[in-house]
């Protein structure tokens, strides 16, 4: 399916310049978010006019008030959008405020980056649409699953038979195993949501829809921030004591003072390193997968031979199968590590029991 989308691009780009450069630009474009939902494009061989197939999305800017208009005003970056006397230009996926002619000024130290004012962009982009679609899909799916349980005496039917083992696995082997039976229920809604949310988004990224939501570092950063907040706002006094007094009562205060000068900053730094690792792992793995897969497909149009074409296709097919596994694996890893952090935060020590054993 991805090959079909890429083929449409290649037929459009032939005769326009260096194929390697066009493939590189296409991959970079695929990895970026966009203000319209563009599925594919074709070029009229006679007129050279480019036809885009998709639909525009709402552009919402905070600039001298709220500026709301459809992204079709940009015409894929070819025209200047006007709203209430303000003019805006879409340049490399970002919106800049300009004059009526769309003039962009560049910083001499950074010639590729315009120095024009960028208004606060709250637009409904392609990634936002896919997150909303995925969220609504999950709500519909699991509401149907819950109704099926209620009607059939807690026995799943239909698609519920596929999802029930996954839900039970997350409960028994991730939540209970890492958090404990006493407190795992308070974290289960988030763990189930984040697992299926990330998994479904990863799978959508392998379709010709051209979405790369989990390859957007803003999305993975938002998920990591939620894990950070849940971990630290639900942390017990033992959790915070371990951070600021990791050696406990095993040493007198004058013996720990020098060690704590180094140890406590490391523990505090660890609070931020854990969610940062979650963010980078998901972002880097999904981005790398898309780059490798689309680069292999691009080789088909570079080689244009009976040897290189089938070889590139075979490698692309193999990587596609691996990507299906990676999509599930990354959702599992994100959920597992989140549960592990929640387990650290909710851990409680039975100090009275320890005191009796010590005596």
C-alpha positions as CSV (number, residue, x, y, z in Angstrom):
1,X,0.0,0.0,0.0
2,X,2.9,2.4,0.8
3,X,4.5,1.4,-2.5
4,X,1.4,2.6,-4.4
5,X,1.6,6.0,-2.7
6,X,5.3,6.3,-3.5
7,X,4.7,5.3,-7.1
8,X,2.3,8.2,-7.6
9,X,4.9,10.6,-6.2
10,X,7.6,9.1,-8.5
11,X,5.5,9.5,-11.6
12,X,4.8,13.1,-10.6
13,X,8.5,13.8,-10.1
14,X,10.0,12.3,-13.2
15,X,11.7,14.8,-15.5
16,X,11.7,17.4,-12.8
17,X,15.3,17.0,-11.6
18,X,17.5,14.7,-9.7
19,X,15.5,11.7,-8.5
20,X,17.7,11.3,-5.4
21,X,17.0,14.9,-4.3
22,X,13.2,14.5,-4.9
23,X,13.1,11.3,-2.9
24,X,15.0,13.0,0.0
25,X,12.5,15.9,-0.1
26,X,9.6,13.5,-0.2
27,X,10.8,11.6,2.9
28,X,11.4,14.9,4.8
29,X,7.9,16.0,3.8
30,X,6.4,12.7,5.0
31,X,8.1,13.1,8.4
32,X,6.7,16.6,8.9
33,X,3.3,17.5,10.1
34,X,1.0,19.5,7.7
35,X,-1.9,21.9,7.8
36,X,-3.9,19.9,5.2
37,X,-4.6,16.2,4.8
38,X,-2.9,15.6,1.4
39,X,-3.1,11.9,0.3
40,X,-1.3,12.2,-3.0
41,X,-0.6,14.5,-5.9
42,X,-0.3,14.2,-9.7
43,X,1.0,16.4,-12.5
44,X,-0.8,17.2,-15.7
45,X,1.8,16.3,-18.5
46,X,0.5,18.9,-20.8
47,X,0.1,22.0,-18.5
48,X,2.4,21.0,-15.7
49,X,-0.2,21.8,-13.2
50,X,-0.1,19.9,-9.9
51,X,-3.3,18.3,-8.6
52,X,-3.5,17.5,-4.9
53,X,-5.9,14.9,-3.6
54,X,-7.1,15.5,0.0
55,X,-8.9,18.0,2.1
56,X,-8.0,21.3,3.9
57,X,-7.9,21.6,7.7
58,X,-8.7,24.6,10.0
59,X,-5.9,27.0,10.6
60,X,-6.2,28.7,14.1
61,X,-3.6,31.5,14.8
62,X,-3.3,33.8,17.8
63,X,-2.2,37.1,16.3
64,X,-4.1,40.4,17.0
65,X,-6.9,38.2,18.2
66,X,-8.0,34.8,16.9
67,X,-7.4,34.3,13.2
68,X,-9.4,31.3,11.9
69,X,-9.5,30.2,8.2
70,X,-9.1,27.0,6.1
71,X,-5.6,25.8,5.0
72,X,-6.9,25.9,1.4
73,X,-6.1,29.6,1.4
74,X,-2.4,28.7,1.3
75,X,-2.9,26.4,-1.7
76,X,-0.1,24.1,-0.5
77,X,2.2,27.1,0.2
78,X,1.8,28.6,-3.3
79,X,-0.3,31.6,-2.2
80,X,-0.6,34.1,0.7
81,X,-3.4,33.8,3.1
82,X,-5.2,36.9,4.3
83,X,-7.3,37.1,7.5
84,X,-8.6,40.4,9.0
85,X,-6.0,42.5,7.3
86,X,-3.1,40.1,8.3
87,X,-1.1,38.2,5.8
88,X,0.5,34.8,6.4
89,X,2.7,32.5,4.4
90,X,3.2,28.7,4.7
91,X,6.9,27.9,4.4
92,X,8.3,24.4,5.1
93,X,5.3,23.5,7.2
94,X,5.4,26.6,9.4
95,X,3.3,29.8,9.2
96,X,5.0,33.2,9.1
97,X,3.4,36.6,9.2
98,X,4.3,38.6,6.1
99,X,3.2,41.6,4.0
100,X,0.7,41.3,1.1
101,X,3.5,40.1,-1.2
102,X,4.5,37.3,1.1
103,X,8.1,38.7,1.7
104,X,10.3,36.6,4.0
105,X,13.4,38.0,5.5
106,X,16.3,35.8,6.5
107,X,18.8,36.0,9.3
108,X,22.4,36.2,7.9
109,X,23.6,33.7,10.5
110,X,20.7,31.3,9.6
111,X,20.0,31.8,5.9
112,X,17.5,28.9,5.8
113,X,15.3,30.2,8.6
114,X,13.1,33.3,8.1
115,X,13.2,35.9,10.8
116,X,9.5,36.9,10.3
117,X,7.2,36.7,13.3
118,X,5.6,33.3,13.8
119,X,2.1,33.6,15.4
120,X,1.0,31.1,18.0
121,X,-0.3,28.2,15.9
122,X,-3.2,26.2,17.4
123,X,-4.2,24.7,14.1
124,X,-5.9,21.3,13.5
125,X,-3.0,19.6,11.7
126,X,-2.9,16.2,10.1
127,X,-1.4,14.7,13.3
128,X,-4.2,16.2,15.4
129,X,-6.8,14.8,13.1
130,X,-5.3,11.3,13.4
131,X,-5.1,11.5,17.2
132,X,-8.7,12.6,17.3
133,X,-9.7,9.7,14.9
134,X,-7.7,7.2,17.0
135,X,-9.2,8.5,20.2
136,X,-12.8,8.2,18.9
137,X,-12.0,4.8,17.5
138,X,-10.7,3.6,20.9
139,X,-13.8,5.0,22.6
140,X,-16.1,3.2,20.2
141,X,-14.2,0.0,20.3
142,X,-14.0,-0.4,24.0
143,X,-17.5,0.8,24.7
144,X,-18.7,-1.9,22.3
145,X,-16.5,-4.4,24.1
146,X,-17.9,-3.3,27.5
147,X,-21.5,-3.7,26.2
148,X,-20.6,-7.1,24.8
149,X,-19.3,-8.2,28.3
150,X,-22.4,-6.9,30.0
151,X,-24.8,-8.8,27.6
152,X,-22.9,-12.1,27.6
153,X,-22.1,-12.6,31.2
154,X,-18.5,-11.3,31.0
155,X,-17.8,-13.5,28.0
156,X,-16.2,-11.7,25.0
157,X,-17.7,-12.0,21.6
158,X,-16.5,-11.0,18.1
159,X,-13.5,-8.7,18.2
160,X,-13.5,-8.8,22.0
161,X,-12.0,-12.2,21.8
162,X,-8.9,-10.7,20.2
163,X,-8.6,-7.7,22.6
164,X,-9.4,-9.5,25.9
165,X,-6.0,-11.4,26.1
166,X,-4.2,-8.1,25.4
167,X,-6.1,-6.3,28.2
168,X,-5.4,-9.2,30.6
169,X,-1.8,-9.3,29.7
170,X,-1.4,-5.6,30.4
171,X,-3.2,-6.1,33.7
172,X,-1.4,-9.2,34.9
173,X,2.1,-9.0,33.4
174,X,2.6,-5.3,33.2
175,X,0.5,-3.5,35.8
176,X,0.3,-6.0,38.7
177,X,3.9,-7.2,38.0
178,X,5.4,-3.8,38.2
179,X,3.0,-1.8,40.5
180,X,1.6,-4.5,42.8
181,X,-1.9,-5.7,43.4
182,X,-2.6,-3.1,46.0
183,X,-2.3,0.0,43.7
184,X,-2.3,-1.2,40.1
185,X,-6.0,-0.3,39.5
186,X,-5.4,3.5,39.8
187,X,-3.0,3.3,36.9
188,X,-4.8,0.8,34.7
189,X,-6.9,3.4,32.7
190,X,-3.8,5.2,31.6
191,X,-1.8,2.1,30.9
192,X,-4.5,0.6,28.7
193,X,-5.1,3.9,27.0
194,X,-1.5,4.7,26.2
195,X,-0.8,1.2,24.9
196,X,-3.7,1.1,22.4
197,X,-3.3,4.8,21.5
198,X,0.4,4.4,20.6
199,X,-0.2,1.0,18.9
200,X,-3.0,2.3,16.7
201,X,-1.1,5.4,15.8
202,X,1.9,3.4,14.9
203,X,-0.2,1.1,12.7
204,X,-1.8,4.1,11.0
205,X,1.7,5.4,10.2
206,X,2.3,2.3,8.0
207,X,-0.7,3.0,5.8
208,X,-0.7,5.3,2.6
209,X,-2.5,8.0,4.7
210,X,0.9,9.6,5.1
211,X,0.6,10.1,8.8
212,X,3.6,10.0,11.1
213,X,2.2,10.9,14.5
214,X,4.5,9.0,16.8
215,X,7.4,10.2,14.7
216,X,6.5,13.8,15.8
217,X,8.6,14.6,18.9
218,X,5.9,17.0,20.2
219,X,3.5,14.1,20.5
220,X,6.0,11.8,22.2
221,X,7.0,14.7,24.5
222,X,3.4,15.2,25.5
223,X,3.0,11.5,26.4
224,X,6.3,11.6,28.4
225,X,5.1,14.7,30.3
226,X,1.9,12.9,31.3
227,X,4.0,10.0,32.6
228,X,6.2,12.4,34.5
229,X,3.3,14.2,36.1
230,X,1.5,10.9,37.1
231,X,4.7,9.5,38.5
232,X,5.6,12.4,40.7
233,X,2.1,13.5,41.7
234,X,1.2,10.0,42.9
235,X,4.6,9.3,44.5
236,X,4.5,8.2,48.1
237,X,6.7,9.6,50.9
238,X,9.0,6.6,50.6
239,X,9.5,7.5,46.9
240,X,10.5,11.1,47.8
241,X,12.6,9.9,50.7
242,X,14.5,7.6,48.4
243,X,15.3,10.6,46.2
244,X,16.4,13.0,48.9
245,X,17.7,10.4,51.4
246,X,18.6,7.4,49.3
247,X,20.9,5.8,51.9
248,X,18.2,5.9,54.6
249,X,19.2,5.3,58.2
250,X,22.1,3.0,57.3
251,X,24.6,5.8,57.9
252,X,24.8,8.8,60.3
253,X,24.1,12.2,58.7
254,X,27.8,13.3,58.9
255,X,28.8,10.2,56.9
256,X,26.2,10.8,54.2
257,X,26.7,14.6,53.8
258,X,29.6,14.4,51.4
259,X,28.1,11.5,49.4
260,X,24.8,13.3,49.0
261,X,26.5,16.3,47.4
262,X,26.8,14.0,44.3
263,X,24.1,11.5,44.9
264,X,21.0,13.7,45.4
265,X,21.6,15.8,42.2
266,X,21.8,12.5,40.3
267,X,18.5,11.3,41.8
268,X,16.8,14.6,40.9
269,X,18.3,14.4,37.4
270,X,16.8,10.9,37.1
271,X,13.3,12.3,37.5
272,X,13.7,14.0,34.1
273,X,15.9,11.4,32.4
274,X,13.2,8.7,32.7
275,X,10.5,10.5,30.7
276,X,13.1,11.9,28.4
277,X,14.2,8.4,27.5
278,X,10.5,7.5,26.9
279,X,10.1,10.4,24.5
280,X,13.3,9.8,22.5
281,X,12.9,6.0,22.3
282,X,9.4,6.1,20.7
283,X,10.3,9.1,18.5
284,X,13.6,7.8,17.2
285,X,12.4,4.2,16.6
286,X,9.3,5.2,14.6
287,X,11.1,7.9,12.6
288,X,14.0,5.6,11.8
289,X,11.6,3.0,10.6
290,X,9.8,5.4,8.2
291,X,13.1,6.7,6.8
292,X,14.5,3.2,6.2
293,X,11.3,1.9,4.6
294,X,10.8,4.9,2.3
295,X,14.5,5.0,1.3
296,X,14.3,1.4,0.2
297,X,11.2,2.1,-1.8
298,X,12.9,5.1,-3.3
299,X,15.8,2.8,-4.5
300,X,13.3,1.1,-6.9
301,X,12.9,4.4,-8.8
302,X,16.7,5.1,-8.7
303,X,17.9,1.7,-10.0
304,X,15.1,1.2,-12.6
305,X,16.4,-2.2,-13.4
306,X,15.3,-5.8,-13.3
307,X,17.8,-6.5,-10.5
308,X,17.6,-3.5,-8.3
309,X,13.9,-3.1,-8.5
310,X,12.9,-6.6,-7.2
311,X,15.7,-6.5,-4.6
312,X,14.6,-3.2,-3.2
313,X,11.0,-4.3,-3.2
314,X,11.9,-7.5,-1.3
315,X,13.8,-5.5,1.3
316,X,10.9,-3.0,1.6
317,X,8.5,-5.9,2.1
318,X,10.7,-7.4,4.8
319,X,11.1,-4.1,6.6
320,X,7.4,-3.5,6.4
321,X,6.8,-6.8,8.3
322,X,9.4,-5.8,10.8
323,X,7.7,-2.4,11.2
324,X,4.4,-4.1,12.0
325,X,6.2,-5.9,14.9
326,X,8.0,-2.7,15.9
327,X,4.7,-0.8,16.0
328,X,3.4,-3.2,18.7
329,X,6.8,-3.5,20.4
330,X,7.2,0.3,20.9
331,X,3.7,0.5,22.4
332,X,4.6,-2.4,24.8
333,X,7.9,-0.8,25.8
334,X,6.3,2.6,26.5
335,X,3.6,1.0,28.6
336,X,6.0,-1.3,30.4
337,X,8.4,1.5,31.4
338,X,5.5,3.7,32.4
339,X,4.3,0.9,34.7
340,X,7.8,0.5,36.1
341,X,8.0,4.2,36.9
342,X,4.6,4.1,38.5
343,X,5.7,1.1,40.6
344,X,8.7,3.1,41.9
345,X,6.5,6.0,42.8
346,X,3.8,3.9,44.6
347,X,6.2,1.7,46.5
348,X,5.7,1.7,50.3
349,X,8.0,0.1,52.9
350,X,6.7,-1.6,56.0
351,X,8.9,0.3,58.4
352,X,7.3,-1.2,61.5
353,X,8.0,-4.7,60.1
354,X,11.5,-3.8,59.3
355,X,12.0,-2.4,62.8
356,X,10.8,-5.6,64.4
357,X,13.1,-7.7,62.2
358,X,16.0,-5.5,63.1
359,X,15.4,-6.2,66.8
